[in-house]
Amino acid sequence: MDIKSRFGKKVKELRLSKSLSQESLALKANLDRTYIPSIEKGERNVSITVVEKIAIALDVNIKDLF
């Protein structure tokens, strides 16, 4: 499994543990609603800025996403 897939899997795991929909996470992270599904599928090579937005939206440390 490559890094994008592992990252996406972790985002999905944390999102579900907080009972958030993909759309809710996207809104909290100020990202387009179509972006989260592609991240979770490992299709996106996300920037460090997006990693930070997701961490803040999920209320976790950045290191928890890896």
Buried (B, 14 or more C-beta within 10 A) or exposed (E): EEEBEEBBBBBBEBBEEEEBEBEBBBBBBEBEEEBBBBBBEBEBEBEEEBBBBBBEBBEBEEEEBE
